Amino acid sequence: MSQFDNFFNEVFDKFSKDITNRIFLMIENDPELMDKYSSLVGDDKKIKDNLNTELGKAIKKKYNLENIKENKNPESSLIESYTEHK
């Protein structure tokens, strides 16, 4: 494996690890996506939890990721925790 490949793998591993947190941060910081998110969940915590869980599963499936562990310190205020991936 070349030095480039090693570097690429390191970059991708770090990105994959917190991709769920990054996607929720993107939603949070994009006015259009945040408006749609808010419209979907309203004030219903159960709907919000369900949407967040389903989005987490969709991220894992879309990028063919494996679970590592739960992180209870997300940067996004939309989630209370997220699963780290590899």
Beta strands, then each sheet from edge to edge (+ up, - down):
strand 1: 67-71
strand 2: 82-85
sheet 1: 1+ 2-
end
